[in-house]
Amino acid sequence: QLFFSYFKDLVGQEVTVELKNDLAIRGTLHSVDQYLNIKLENTRVVDQDKYPHMLSVRNCFIRGSVVRYVQLPPDGVDVDLLHDAARREARGG
Amino acid sequence: MSWAGPEDIYLSTSLASYLDRKILVLLRDGRKLMGTLRSFDQFANAVLEGACERVIVGEQYCDIPLGLYVIRGENVVLIGDLDTEREELPPHMIRVSETEIKRAQKVEREASELRGTMRKRMEFLDFD
């Protein structure tokens, strides 16, 4: 639930989602859910020439189970806030 | 996906916004299916009407019609909304027949298998 709340606060930011199949997609975070499924808008694939089938995809739904990384803007994160929240979550169990 | 409250409508990760639209589904095995989304559920299971598989090998591609498909959600990587006003593929790509693309797939598969076995042979030699 911690990361779900965390991602909810990131809605509207530009992120790059790297999938387990090595596909990387950049876009605006539109929404996220409890499974950390992600909906991106204004998407463009990082290595477009390698993935021609994605050319006309502008919005997409990404299943949470296939995400390897979510790359965030370095100033999009309040690390201390996150750190505190994680400590609280660990203590609370 | 739980039912969205009134304030959650804009935040929802629901696939409802893709209903009755033409979509691209990427599967875990690398296949690309296209069709009209007719139904979905919380596991991202999906019903695709008028589905076809777009096979791409190099600069060649082919759409193989499949009909009505039910996709199990665990195989889904991504569901993309296809913008009908944009070109789906780069203009330099050539559309070929099903037999032609299957032949190209076979060639590509054999080439990567060959690369794989050659690498294994080199690793066995274990050069320092």
Backbone of each chain as ProteinMPNN parsed JSONL, in Angstrom:
{"seq_chain_A": "QLFFSYFKDLVGQEVTVELKNDLAIRGTLHSVDQYLNIKLENTRVVDQDKYPHMLSVRNCFIRGSVVRYVQLPPDGVDVDLLHDAARREARGG", "coords_chain_A": {"N_chain_A": [[0.822, -1.211, 0.0], [2.092, 1.124, 0.484], [3.716, 1.875, -1.732], [1.728, 2.16, -3.596], [0.325, 4.42, -2.638], [2.432, 6.18, -2.874], [2.916, 6.247, -5.666], [0.491, 7.316, -6.445], [0.771, 9.937, -5.692], [2.538, 10.718, -7.581], [1.226, 11.057, -9.91], [0.781, 12.555, -13.06], [3.36, 13.211, -13.506], [6.312, 12.905, -15.586], [7.411, 9.796, -16.506], [9.592, 6.936, -16.973], [8.922, 3.755, -17.895], [10.365, 0.683, -17.454], [10.155, -2.46, -18.81], [9.984, -6.016, -18.071], [10.505, -7.349, -20.402], [12.405, -5.864, -21.588], [11.477, -3.681, -22.983], [11.165, -0.161, -23.037], [9.229, 2.504, -21.966], [8.293, 5.85, -22.265], [6.333, 8.289, -20.626], [3.445, 10.171, -19.466], [2.415, 9.772, -16.183], [-0.669, 8.526, -15.724], [-2.489, 7.026, -14.173], [-2.636, 4.73, -11.377], [-2.934, 1.522, -9.756], [-3.959, -0.738, -7.066], [-2.518, -3.05, -7.692], [-0.331, -2.019, -8.729], [-0.548, -1.707, -11.438], [-0.123, 0.287, -14.322], [-1.131, 3.233, -15.963], [-0.27, 4.978, -18.78], [0.047, 8.136, -20.414], [0.387, 9.94, -23.551], [2.48, 8.469, -24.709], [5.753, 7.421, -25.648], [7.968, 5.202, -27.163], [11.184, 4.249, -25.995], [13.294, 3.146, -27.619], [12.407, 3.487, -30.457], [12.733, 2.56, -33.109], [13.276, -0.098, -32.838], [10.925, -1.157, -32.077], [8.585, -1.126, -33.996], [5.851, -1.611, -34.063], [4.717, -0.193, -32.067], [4.247, 2.346, -32.85], [1.856, 3.935, -33.271], [0.744, 3.98, -30.792], [-0.501, 5.843, -28.213], [-1.524, 6.024, -25.692], [-1.324, 3.843, -22.938], [-1.935, 0.8, -21.103], [-0.255, -0.771, -18.56], [0.539, -3.864, -17.281], [1.033, -4.503, -13.876], [2.622, -6.674, -13.084], [4.58, -6.999, -15.014], [6.43, -5.05, -14.876], [9.742, -3.892, -14.616], [11.389, -1.669, -13.848], [10.552, 1.662, -12.632], [11.364, 4.638, -13.841], [12.102, 7.72, -12.443], [11.795, 11.356, -12.379], [14.593, 13.031, -10.945], [14.076, 15.081, -9.126], [11.507, 14.616, -8.515], [10.907, 13.278, -6.323], [10.445, 13.181, -2.852], [12.75, 12.251, -0.914], [13.247, 12.002, 1.833], [10.705, 12.063, 2.99], [9.648, 9.75, 1.942], [11.387, 7.908, 3.032], [10.806, 8.174, 5.782], [8.141, 7.298, 5.741], [8.484, 4.656, 4.956], [9.884, 3.636, 7.134], [7.96, 3.877, 9.092], [6.036, 2.167, 8.09], [7.405, -0.251, 8.206], [7.717, -0.556, 10.935], [5.078, -0.623, 11.769], [4.192, -2.914, 10.509]], "CA_chain_A": [[0.0, 0.0, 0.0], [2.99, 2.278, 0.554], [4.075, 2.297, -3.078], [0.497, 2.599, -4.255], [0.134, 5.821, -2.229], [3.554, 6.918, -3.418], [2.676, 6.474, -7.089], [-0.672, 8.205, -6.591], [1.286, 11.308, -5.591], [3.365, 11.017, -8.749], [0.374, 11.184, -11.102], [1.021, 13.798, -13.775], [4.79, 13.359, -13.771], [6.888, 12.134, -16.687], [8.203, 8.663, -16.025], [9.95, 5.931, -17.969], [8.68, 2.426, -17.345], [11.124, -0.365, -18.13], [9.47, -3.731, -18.599], [10.846, -7.199, -17.977], [10.911, -7.778, -21.748], [13.378, -4.853, -21.996], [10.84, -2.524, -23.616], [11.115, 0.994, -22.147], [8.227, 3.443, -22.463], [8.239, 7.114, -21.56], [5.009, 8.88, -20.728], [2.929, 10.851, -18.283], [1.698, 8.835, -15.326], [-2.089, 8.886, -15.672], [-3.096, 6.423, -12.991], [-2.022, 3.52, -10.842], [-3.903, 0.861, -8.882], [-3.396, -1.521, -5.96], [-1.576, -4.047, -8.207], [0.699, -1.223, -9.378], [-0.772, -1.553, -12.868], [0.143, 1.682, -14.644], [-1.659, 3.767, -17.214], [0.54, 6.1, -19.227], [-0.486, 8.911, -21.541], [1.412, 10.592, -24.364], [3.622, 7.562, -24.628], [6.642, 7.134, -26.757], [8.895, 4.134, -26.832], [12.549, 4.765, -25.941], [14.042, 2.733, -28.802], [11.252, 3.339, -31.353], [13.044, 1.783, -34.329], [13.294, -1.525, -32.516], [9.549, -1.581, -31.794], [7.747, -0.369, -34.941], [4.421, -1.839, -33.833], [4.227, 0.726, -31.032], [4.286, 3.701, -33.385], [0.65, 4.755, -33.096], [0.224, 3.866, -29.425], [-0.305, 7.099, -27.495], [-1.854, 5.761, -24.293], [-1.303, 2.405, -22.722], [-2.116, 0.186, -19.8], [0.834, -1.718, -18.335], [0.247, -4.756, -16.157], [2.046, -4.317, -12.844], [3.501, -7.842, -12.963], [5.638, -7.049, -16.028], [7.307, -3.893, -14.721], [11.024, -4.089, -13.945], [11.695, -0.401, -13.159], [9.873, 2.896, -13.007], [12.372, 5.683, -13.71], [11.446, 8.967, -12.062], [12.65, 12.545, -12.384], [15.316, 13.04, -9.666], [13.473, 16.013, -8.16], [10.097, 14.276, -8.352], [10.797, 12.448, -5.128], [10.912, 13.688, -1.565], [13.344, 11.018, -0.385], [13.095, 11.95, 3.29], [9.313, 11.723, 3.274], [9.501, 8.335, 1.592], [12.19, 7.201, 4.02], [10.005, 8.147, 7.01], [6.958, 6.453, 5.511], [8.942, 3.262, 4.923], [10.216, 3.254, 8.509], [6.682, 3.73, 9.802], [5.398, 0.953, 7.555], [8.151, -1.411, 8.715], [7.414, -0.68, 12.365], [3.669, -1.012, 11.905], [4.04, -4.28, 10.022]], "C_chain_A": [[0.853, 1.257, 0.0], [3.312, 2.784, -0.835], [2.867, 2.731, -3.88], [0.243, 4.073, -3.923], [1.212, 6.702, -2.84], [3.34, 7.249, -4.889], [1.485, 7.397, -7.326], [-0.225, 9.659, -6.533], [2.108, 11.706, -6.805], [2.551, 11.207, -10.027], [0.592, 12.555, -11.735], [2.476, 14.006, -14.117], [5.195, 12.509, -14.975], [7.723, 11.011, -16.094], [8.592, 7.783, -17.198], [9.778, 4.57, -17.31], [9.482, 1.417, -18.141], [10.5, -1.701, -17.779], [10.45, -4.88, -18.56], [11.261, -7.713, -19.35], [11.838, -6.751, -22.398], [12.781, -3.663, -22.739], [10.785, -1.38, -22.603], [10.179, 2.028, -22.761], [8.211, 4.693, -21.618], [6.834, 7.684, -21.699], [4.618, 9.576, -19.447], [2.12, 9.85, -17.472], [0.257, 9.309, -15.171], [-2.739, 8.313, -14.427], [-2.363, 5.154, -12.587], [-3.072, 2.848, -9.965], [-3.178, -0.007, -7.857], [-2.412, -2.589, -6.433], [-0.358, -3.363, -8.828], [0.649, -1.376, -10.894], [-0.629, -0.06, -13.135], [-0.544, 2.06, -15.94], [-0.815, 4.99, -17.559], [-0.153, 6.821, -20.361], [0.664, 9.555, -22.285], [2.672, 9.754, -24.433], [4.475, 7.613, -25.879], [7.663, 6.128, -26.278], [10.312, 4.668, -26.915], [13.348, 4.409, -27.186], [13.041, 2.443, -29.911], [11.531, 2.465, -32.567], [13.002, 0.285, -34.081], [11.871, -2.061, -32.332], [8.555, -0.843, -32.692], [6.253, -0.511, -34.676], [3.839, -0.863, -32.823], [4.051, 2.15, -31.548], [3.038, 4.531, -33.091], [0.032, 4.631, -31.706], [0.546, 5.148, -28.677], [-0.631, 6.967, -26.017], [-1.789, 4.264, -24.089], [-1.505, 2.035, -21.261], [-1.015, -0.848, -19.648], [0.523, -2.547, -17.112], [1.393, -4.67, -15.149], [3.066, -5.438, -12.789], [4.647, -7.851, -13.965], [6.622, -5.882, -15.915], [8.597, -4.309, -14.028], [11.37, -2.827, -13.156], [10.7, 0.688, -13.542], [10.884, 4.006, -12.761], [11.693, 7.019, -13.512], [12.378, 10.155, -12.222], [13.298, 12.681, -11.005], [14.704, 13.988, -8.636], [11.984, 15.73, -7.965], [9.836, 13.542, -7.058], [11.251, 13.22, -3.898], [11.44, 12.475, -0.812], [13.145, 10.892, 1.121], [11.693, 11.525, 3.69], [9.082, 10.231, 3.063], [10.201, 7.456, 2.626], [11.405, 7.053, 5.328], [8.815, 7.204, 6.878], [7.329, 4.982, 5.536], [9.248, 2.761, 6.331], [8.943, 3.012, 9.305], [5.99, 2.442, 9.392], [6.067, -0.293, 8.117], [7.837, -1.658, 10.183], [5.993, -1.2, 12.561], [3.405, -2.43, 11.422], [2.965, -4.457, 8.976]], "O_chain_A": [[0.407, 2.323, -0.426], [3.2, 3.98, -1.103], [2.979, 3.586, -4.758], [-0.022, 4.877, -4.816], [0.945, 7.825, -3.268], [3.554, 8.384, -5.315], [1.468, 8.165, -8.288], [-0.768, 10.513, -7.234], [2.349, 12.891, -7.037], [3.106, 11.481, -11.091], [0.589, 13.578, -11.051], [2.807, 14.874, -14.924], [4.525, 11.539, -15.332], [8.622, 11.244, -15.287], [8.005, 7.866, -18.276], [10.408, 4.274, -16.295], [9.311, 1.298, -19.355], [10.335, -2.036, -16.606], [11.605, -4.741, -18.965], [12.254, -8.432, -19.465], [12.034, -6.766, -23.614], [13.504, -2.73, -23.089], [10.408, -1.588, -21.45], [10.317, 2.385, -23.931], [8.127, 4.618, -20.392], [6.216, 7.577, -22.759], [5.362, 9.572, -18.466], [1.248, 9.164, -18.006], [-0.009, 10.35, -14.57], [-3.451, 9.014, -13.708], [-1.582, 4.589, -13.351], [-3.992, 3.506, -9.48], [-1.949, -0.013, -7.787], [-1.549, -3.003, -5.659], [0.527, -4.019, -9.377], [1.663, -1.203, -11.57], [-0.969, 0.764, -12.286], [-0.538, 1.293, -16.903], [-0.662, 5.909, -16.754], [-0.851, 6.21, -21.17], [1.763, 9.708, -21.753], [3.782, 10.252, -24.244], [3.993, 7.817, -26.993], [8.153, 6.191, -25.15], [10.623, 5.457, -27.808], [14.014, 5.273, -27.756], [12.84, 1.284, -30.275], [10.661, 1.711, -33.004], [12.73, -0.503, -34.987], [11.639, -3.266, -32.418], [7.77, -0.027, -32.209], [5.474, 0.375, -35.028], [2.621, -0.714, -32.725], [3.743, 3.059, -30.777], [3.143, 5.696, -32.706], [-1.074, 5.117, -31.469], [1.713, 5.507, -28.519], [-0.091, 7.698, -25.186], [-2.162, 3.498, -24.977], [-1.284, 2.823, -20.342], [-0.853, -1.712, -20.51], [0.273, -2.009, -16.033], [2.566, -4.752, -15.514], [4.236, -5.203, -12.486], [5.595, -8.62, -13.803], [7.526, -5.734, -16.739], [8.573, -4.983, -12.999], [11.615, -2.89, -11.951], [10.09, 0.654, -14.611], [11.229, 4.291, -11.614], [10.826, 7.415, -14.292], [13.599, 10.001, -12.205], [12.629, 12.472, -9.993], [14.793, 13.749, -7.432], [11.28, 16.511, -7.325], [8.693, 13.222, -6.729], [12.315, 13.838, -3.902], [10.683, 11.759, -0.155], [12.902, 9.796, 1.627], [11.512, 10.729, 4.611], [8.434, 9.552, 3.86], [9.689, 6.415, 3.036], [11.341, 5.969, 5.909], [8.52, 6.418, 7.779], [6.588, 4.156, 6.068], [8.926, 1.628, 6.686], [8.856, 2.067, 10.089], [5.433, 1.722, 10.222], [5.399, -1.268, 8.462], [7.706, -2.799, 10.624], [5.734, -2.078, 13.384], [2.471, -3.076, 11.895], [2.75, -5.57, 8.494]]}, "seq_chain_B": "MSWAGPEDIYLSTSLASYLDRKILVLLRDGRKLMGTLRSFDQFANAVLEGACERVIVGEQYCDIPLGLYVIRGENVVLIGDLDTEREELPPHMIRVSETEIKRAQKVEREASELRGTMRKRMEFLDFD", "coords_chain_B": {"N_chain_B": [[-9.523, -4.599, -10.022], [-11.078, -2.174, -8.202], [-14.369, -0.754, -7.76], [-14.626, 2.537, -8.891], [-14.724, 5.527, -6.958], [-16.598, 8.65, -7.092], [-14.663, 10.714, -7.214], [-12.523, 9.363, -8.116], [-12.704, 8.8, -10.746], [-11.136, 10.01, -12.699], [-8.71, 9.059, -12.025], [-8.653, 6.395, -12.441], [-7.342, 3.169, -13.219], [-8.682, 1.606, -14.873], [-9.628, -0.495, -17.599], [-11.772, 0.325, -18.943], [-11.9, 2.633, -20.416], [-10.869, 1.875, -22.803], [-12.689, 0.284, -24.018], [-14.46, -1.086, -26.796], [-12.721, -0.005, -28.55], [-10.031, 0.015, -30.948], [-7.298, -1.908, -30.156], [-3.87, -2.65, -29.192], [-2.371, -5.528, -28.083], [0.271, -6.609, -26.185], [1.913, -9.623, -25.68], [3.386, -11.906, -23.287], [4.923, -13.803, -24.589], [5.904, -12.442, -26.691], [4.231, -11.987, -28.788], [2.078, -9.973, -30.857], [-1.052, -8.81, -30.646], [-3.953, -7.544, -32.248], [-7.047, -5.806, -32.067], [-10.582, -5.31, -31.374], [-11.457, -4.207, -28.223], [-13.654, -5.879, -26.243], [-14.372, -6.836, -23.738], [-13.278, -7.062, -20.284], [-11.514, -7.857, -17.205], [-10.685, -7.812, -13.639], [-8.247, -9.1, -13.632], [-7.039, -8.421, -15.889], [-7.769, -10.1, -17.916], [-9.009, -10.455, -21.21], [-11.37, -9.796, -23.824], [-11.146, -9.978, -27.213], [-12.328, -8.764, -30.194], [-12.458, -9.592, -33.654], [-9.783, -10.149, -33.87], [-6.322, -10.0, -34.777], [-3.071, -11.265, -35.489], [-0.158, -9.462, -35.558], [2.617, -10.016, -37.266], [5.993, -9.338, -37.239], [8.915, -9.246, -39.083], [11.977, -8.098, -39.389], [11.886, -5.812, -41.957], [9.523, -6.614, -42.916], [6.016, -7.344, -42.643], [2.995, -8.98, -41.477], [-0.506, -9.412, -41.179], [-2.298, -11.7, -39.446], [-5.415, -13.062, -39.464], [-7.512, -13.827, -36.65], [-9.974, -13.926, -35.415], [-12.454, -14.2, -32.84], [-11.119, -13.665, -29.688], [-10.167, -14.808, -26.438], [-8.18, -13.595, -23.985], [-5.91, -14.63, -21.544], [-5.211, -12.914, -18.592], [-2.69, -13.133, -17.262], [-0.796, -13.39, -19.211], [-0.583, -11.002, -20.392], [1.291, -8.2, -21.328], [1.161, -5.507, -22.076], [-1.361, -3.14, -22.872], [-2.297, -1.278, -25.508], [-3.626, 1.798, -26.665], [-4.631, 2.324, -29.845], [-3.918, 4.972, -31.908], [-5.985, 6.129, -34.246], [-5.541, 8.093, -36.078], [-2.943, 8.182, -36.614], [-0.115, 6.699, -38.34], [0.139, 3.218, -38.159], [2.371, 1.757, -38.502], [5.835, 2.243, -39.434], [6.396, 3.837, -42.596], [8.161, 2.563, -44.361], [7.903, -0.119, -44.16], [7.145, -3.387, -45.377], [4.311, -5.074, -46.548], [3.584, -8.48, -46.422], [2.673, -11.844, -47.522], [1.057, -14.512, -45.598], [2.43, -16.979, -45.762], [4.893, -16.141, -46.626], [5.808, -14.545, -44.454], [5.926, -16.45, -42.478], [7.942, -18.019, -43.41], [10.057, -16.209, -43.238], [10.121, -15.853, -40.482], [10.962, -18.388, -39.698], [13.535, -18.454, -40.76], [14.704, -16.417, -39.257], [14.495, -17.493, -36.69], [16.078, -19.795, -36.905], [18.529, -18.576, -37.396], [19.018, -17.224, -34.953], [19.131, -19.384, -33.255], [21.385, -20.641, -34.212], [23.293, -18.696, -33.613], [23.132, -18.882, -30.87], [24.049, -21.539, -30.308], [26.637, -21.374, -31.301], [27.727, -19.516, -29.587], [27.634, -20.957, -27.241], [29.466, -22.933, -27.817], [31.806, -21.402, -27.995], [31.989, -20.483, -25.369], [32.467, -22.815, -24.083], [35.074, -23.315, -24.855], [36.353, -21.44, -23.347], [38.073, -19.008, -23.319], [40.663, -17.029, -21.926]], "CA_chain_B": [[-9.808, -3.167, -10.029], [-12.294, -1.916, -7.428], [-15.22, 0.275, -8.354], [-14.074, 3.865, -8.621], [-15.614, 6.535, -6.383], [-16.777, 9.768, -8.041], [-13.444, 11.49, -7.401], [-11.496, 8.487, -8.673], [-12.965, 8.514, -12.154], [-10.029, 10.44, -13.537], [-7.501, 8.38, -11.597], [-8.832, 4.958, -12.564], [-6.52, 2.39, -14.13], [-9.596, 0.694, -15.512], [-9.545, -0.641, -19.043], [-13.069, 0.725, -19.492], [-11.719, 3.696, -21.405], [-10.439, 1.271, -24.069], [-13.761, -0.561, -24.543], [-14.949, -0.859, -28.157], [-11.708, 0.652, -29.374], [-9.023, -0.872, -31.503], [-6.151, -1.888, -29.264], [-2.754, -3.541, -29.426], [-2.034, -6.25, -26.865], [1.556, -7.298, -26.222], [1.892, -10.791, -24.809], [4.681, -12.265, -22.71], [5.737, -14.578, -25.537], [6.376, -11.54, -27.742], [3.241, -11.824, -29.843], [1.342, -8.715, -30.859], [-2.414, -9.019, -31.122], [-4.716, -6.316, -32.407], [-8.467, -6.075, -32.23], [-11.467, -4.412, -30.633], [-11.668, -4.678, -26.856], [-15.08, -6.016, -25.935], [-14.591, -7.104, -22.327], [-12.063, -7.227, -19.474], [-11.813, -8.002, -15.78], [-9.65, -7.299, -12.745], [-6.979, -9.777, -13.883], [-6.65, -8.014, -17.238], [-8.276, -10.998, -18.95], [-9.643, -9.584, -22.182], [-12.008, -10.364, -25.004], [-10.772, -9.19, -28.38], [-13.121, -9.136, -31.366], [-11.773, -9.28, -34.908], [-8.367, -10.13, -33.524], [-5.336, -10.492, -35.721], [-1.72, -11.217, -34.978], [0.756, -8.754, -36.448], [3.943, -10.617, -37.192], [6.989, -8.448, -37.857], [10.261, -9.794, -39.204], [12.77, -7.1, -40.104], [11.084, -4.76, -42.563], [8.292, -7.222, -43.419], [4.995, -7.633, -41.645], [1.784, -9.616, -41.972], [-1.588, -9.521, -40.203], [-2.962, -12.997, -39.566], [-6.705, -12.938, -38.772], [-7.723, -14.857, -35.644], [-11.378, -13.995, -35.006], [-12.778, -13.779, -31.469], [-10.114, -14.197, -28.791], [-10.176, -14.523, -25.005], [-6.779, -13.6, -23.558], [-5.746, -14.736, -20.097], [-4.501, -11.729, -18.131], [-1.307, -13.338, -16.823], [0.077, -13.328, -20.378], [-0.616, -9.652, -20.951], [2.347, -7.274, -20.94], [0.75, -4.129, -22.261], [-2.51, -2.914, -23.743], [-2.101, 0.061, -26.038], [-4.719, 2.41, -27.409], [-4.1, 2.688, -31.148], [-4.4, 6.258, -32.4], [-6.379, 5.846, -35.627], [-5.117, 9.154, -36.991], [-1.518, 8.044, -36.904], [0.296, 5.477, -39.012], [0.413, 2.169, -37.182], [3.712, 1.238, -38.74], [6.659, 3.114, -40.271], [6.002, 3.694, -43.996], [9.064, 1.763, -45.175], [7.676, -1.548, -43.941], [6.495, -4.049, -46.51], [3.321, -6.074, -46.172], [3.767, -9.716, -47.192], [1.651, -12.865, -47.268], [1.271, -15.321, -44.394], [3.47, -17.99, -46.023], [6.152, -15.404, -46.721], [6.253, -14.109, -43.123], [6.255, -17.651, -41.709], [9.259, -18.41, -43.894], [10.995, -15.237, -42.665], [10.214, -16.169, -39.053], [11.755, -19.615, -39.581], [14.919, -18.066, -41.025], [15.18, -15.645, -38.108], [14.598, -18.406, -35.555], [17.253, -20.646, -37.12], [19.705, -17.722, -37.24], [19.297, -16.967, -33.528], [19.54, -20.664, -32.655], [22.77, -20.847, -34.622], [24.092, -17.784, -32.798], [23.121, -19.43, -29.515], [24.917, -22.721, -30.213], [28.014, -20.945, -31.514], [28.178, -18.881, -28.348], [27.871, -22.011, -26.239], [30.726, -23.597, -28.184], [32.892, -20.496, -27.629], [32.082, -20.456, -23.902], [33.064, -24.076, -23.678], [36.516, -23.186, -25.041], [36.767, -20.699, -22.161], [39.255, -18.173, -23.524], [40.909, -16.113, -20.795]], "C_chain_B": [[-11.104, -2.936, -9.272], [-13.118, -0.855, -8.149], [-14.72, 1.648, -7.957], [-15.131, 4.734, -7.97], [-15.689, 7.71, -7.338], [-15.484, 10.547, -8.272], [-12.345, 10.673, -8.039], [-11.635, 8.276, -10.167], [-11.781, 8.895, -13.015], [-8.757, 9.701, -13.191], [-7.536, 6.885, -11.921], [-7.881, 4.322, -13.571], [-7.393, 1.397, -14.885], [-9.396, 0.678, -17.02], [-10.835, -0.18, -19.718], [-12.925, 1.791, -20.569], [-11.292, 3.148, -22.764], [-11.539, 0.432, -24.71], [-14.231, -0.094, -25.912], [-13.966, -0.076, -29.014], [-10.746, -0.377, -29.928], [-7.778, -0.757, -30.628], [-5.08, -2.857, -29.729], [-2.445, -4.214, -28.095], [-0.68, -6.91, -27.064], [1.502, -8.438, -25.225], [3.302, -11.125, -24.352], [5.55, -13.041, -23.684], [6.173, -13.721, -26.732], [5.37, -11.312, -28.849], [2.528, -10.482, -29.716], [-0.024, -8.984, -31.462], [-3.107, -7.674, -31.23], [-6.166, -6.664, -32.576], [-9.27, -5.081, -31.427], [-11.722, -4.996, -29.254], [-13.158, -4.703, -26.547], [-15.345, -6.226, -24.456], [-13.263, -7.268, -21.599], [-12.49, -7.48, -18.042], [-10.614, -7.567, -14.954], [-8.307, -7.966, -12.954], [-6.377, -9.358, -15.217], [-6.883, -9.128, -18.242], [-9.012, -10.096, -19.926], [-10.298, -10.367, -23.293], [-11.738, -9.425, -26.162], [-11.588, -9.67, -29.576], [-12.383, -8.733, -32.636], [-10.28, -9.237, -34.702], [-7.508, -10.571, -34.697], [-3.969, -10.384, -35.073], [-0.851, -10.505, -35.993], [2.144, -9.332, -36.246], [4.91, -9.704, -37.92], [8.338, -9.141, -37.874], [11.055, -8.806, -40.041], [11.881, -6.0, -40.638], [9.746, -5.283, -43.06], [7.3, -7.427, -42.29], [3.803, -8.312, -42.3], [0.759, -9.673, -40.846], [-2.324, -10.824, -40.441], [-4.264, -12.945, -38.783], [-6.956, -14.123, -37.836], [-9.176, -14.976, -35.204], [-11.575, -13.519, -33.579], [-11.811, -14.455, -30.502], [-10.406, -13.835, -27.336], [-8.736, -14.667, -24.53], [-6.709, -13.686, -22.04], [-4.801, -13.63, -19.614], [-3.043, -11.939, -17.772], [-0.321, -13.255, -17.974], [0.216, -11.926, -20.943], [0.559, -8.833, -20.419], [1.792, -5.854, -20.959], [-0.475, -4.09, -23.148], [-2.433, -1.468, -24.2], [-3.292, 0.534, -26.853], [-4.152, 2.89, -28.741], [-4.745, 3.98, -31.638], [-4.698, 6.11, -33.898], [-5.915, 6.918, -36.61], [-3.639, 9.045, -37.335], [-1.26, 6.745, -37.643], [0.65, 4.435, -37.963], [1.831, 1.66, -37.294], [4.498, 2.257, -39.554], [6.393, 2.821, -41.745], [6.903, 2.78, -44.826], [8.806, 0.265, -45.044], [6.825, -2.142, -45.049], [5.527, -5.104, -46.006], [3.487, -7.3, -47.061], [2.679, -10.718, -46.823], [2.024, -13.689, -46.043], [2.394, -16.324, -44.597], [4.838, -17.325, -46.038], [6.678, -15.039, -45.334], [6.635, -15.314, -42.266], [7.64, -18.15, -42.102], [10.315, -17.502, -43.266], [11.2, -15.497, -41.175], [11.12, -17.363, -38.824], [13.224, -19.277, -39.757], [15.499, -17.339, -39.813], [15.408, -16.54, -36.9], [15.843, -19.277, -35.685], [18.527, -19.845, -36.938], [20.028, -17.497, -35.768], [19.675, -18.245, -32.799], [20.995, -20.936, -32.961], [23.704, -19.965, -33.797], [24.22, -18.327, -31.383], [24.068, -20.599, -29.37], [26.372, -22.33, -30.418], [28.571, -20.306, -30.252], [28.504, -19.939, -27.302], [29.188, -22.714, -26.523], [31.905, -22.727, -27.784], [33.095, -20.477, -26.119], [32.746, -21.716, -23.388], [34.581, -23.995, -23.787], [37.148, -22.326, -23.959], [38.084, -19.935, -22.346], [39.431, -17.222, -22.353], [41.132, -14.682, -21.265]], "O_chain_B": [[-12.142, -3.462, -9.673], [-12.622, -0.155, -9.031], [-14.421, 1.884, -6.786], [-16.296, 4.7, -8.364], [-14.924, 7.77, -8.301], [-15.225, 10.995, -9.388], [-11.332, 11.228, -8.463], [-10.781, 7.644, -10.79], [-11.45, 8.183, -13.963], [-7.809, 9.707, -13.977], [-6.549, 6.184, -11.698], [-7.644, 4.872, -14.647], [-6.882, 0.445, -15.474], [-9.047, 1.686, -17.633], [-10.969, -0.288, -20.937], [-13.716, 1.853, -21.51], [-11.343, 3.863, -23.765], [-11.361, -0.08, -25.816], [-14.382, 1.1, -26.168], [-14.324, 0.451, -30.067], [-10.663, -1.501, -29.433], [-7.269, 0.338, -30.388], [-5.328, -3.753, -30.536], [-2.275, -3.533, -27.084], [-0.496, -7.683, -28.004], [1.1, -8.257, -24.076], [4.285, -10.685, -24.948], [6.777, -12.956, -23.623], [6.755, -14.242, -27.683], [5.623, -10.524, -29.76], [2.393, -9.93, -28.623], [-0.143, -9.339, -32.635], [-2.885, -6.777, -30.417], [-6.499, -7.696, -33.159], [-8.725, -4.129, -30.867], [-12.151, -6.142, -29.128], [-13.832, -3.674, -26.588], [-16.405, -5.85, -23.955], [-12.243, -7.575, -22.216], [-13.664, -7.342, -17.696], [-9.646, -7.023, -15.485], [-7.296, -7.439, -12.487], [-5.337, -9.871, -15.628], [-6.273, -9.127, -19.312], [-9.58, -9.081, -19.524], [-9.851, -11.453, -23.66], [-12.056, -8.237, -26.107], [-11.542, -10.848, -29.93], [-11.762, -7.672, -32.696], [-9.586, -8.401, -35.28], [-7.914, -11.407, -35.503], [-3.734, -9.527, -34.221], [-0.808, -10.894, -37.16], [2.762, -9.159, -35.195], [4.685, -9.337, -39.074], [8.847, -9.569, -36.838], [10.841, -8.685, -41.247], [11.196, -5.323, -39.871], [8.923, -4.519, -43.565], [7.677, -7.653, -41.141], [3.617, -8.235, -43.514], [1.105, -9.947, -39.697], [-2.906, -11.034, -41.505], [-4.237, -12.8, -37.561], [-6.656, -15.269, -38.172], [-9.576, -16.013, -34.675], [-10.945, -12.553, -33.148], [-11.695, -15.68, -30.495], [-10.831, -12.721, -27.031], [-8.141, -15.737, -24.656], [-7.363, -12.919, -21.334], [-3.72, -13.442, -20.172], [-2.229, -11.032, -17.951], [0.874, -13.067, -17.746], [1.015, -11.679, -21.846], [0.792, -8.779, -19.212], [1.93, -5.101, -19.995], [-0.619, -4.9, -24.063], [-2.494, -0.545, -23.388], [-3.884, -0.222, -27.623], [-3.288, 3.766, -28.767], [-5.967, 4.067, -31.764], [-3.783, 5.982, -34.712], [-5.894, 6.693, -37.821], [-3.146, 9.728, -38.232], [-2.061, 5.812, -37.59], [1.364, 4.72, -37.002], [2.422, 1.193, -36.32], [3.907, 3.051, -40.286], [6.185, 1.663, -42.108], [6.483, 2.275, -45.868], [9.428, -0.533, -45.745], [5.919, -1.502, -45.582], [5.867, -5.922, -45.152], [3.529, -7.191, -48.287], [1.87, -10.474, -45.929], [3.133, -13.591, -45.518], [3.226, -16.509, -43.708], [5.815, -17.874, -45.528], [7.868, -15.205, -45.064], [7.541, -15.233, -41.436], [8.408, -18.632, -41.269], [11.354, -17.981, -42.813], [12.314, -15.378, -40.665], [11.936, -17.376, -37.902], [14.068, -19.752, -38.997], [16.626, -17.602, -39.394], [16.386, -16.376, -36.171], [16.575, -19.479, -34.716], [19.505, -20.353, -36.391], [21.192, -17.57, -35.375], [20.446, -18.211, -31.839], [21.751, -21.396, -32.105], [24.758, -20.408, -33.341], [25.285, -18.242, -30.77], [24.826, -20.656, -28.401], [27.257, -22.896, -29.775], [29.728, -20.519, -29.889], [29.497, -19.844, -26.58], [29.936, -23.051, -25.605], [32.906, -23.241, -27.285], [34.228, -20.458, -25.639], [33.482, -21.698, -22.402], [35.3, -24.525, -22.94], [38.339, -22.457, -23.676], [39.066, -20.173, -21.643], [38.454, -16.671, -21.845], [41.351, -13.79, -20.445]]}, "name": "protein", "num_of_chains": 2, "seq": "QLFFSYFKDLVGQEVTVELKNDLAIRGTLHSVDQYLNIKLENTRVVDQDKYPHMLSVRNCFIRGSVVRYVQLPPDGVDVDLLHDAARREARGGMSWAGPEDIYLSTSLASYLDRKILVLLRDGRKLMGTLRSFDQFANAVLEGACERVIVGEQYCDIPLGLYVIRGENVVLIGDLDTEREELPPHMIRVSETEIKRAQKVEREASELRGTMRKRMEFLDFD"}
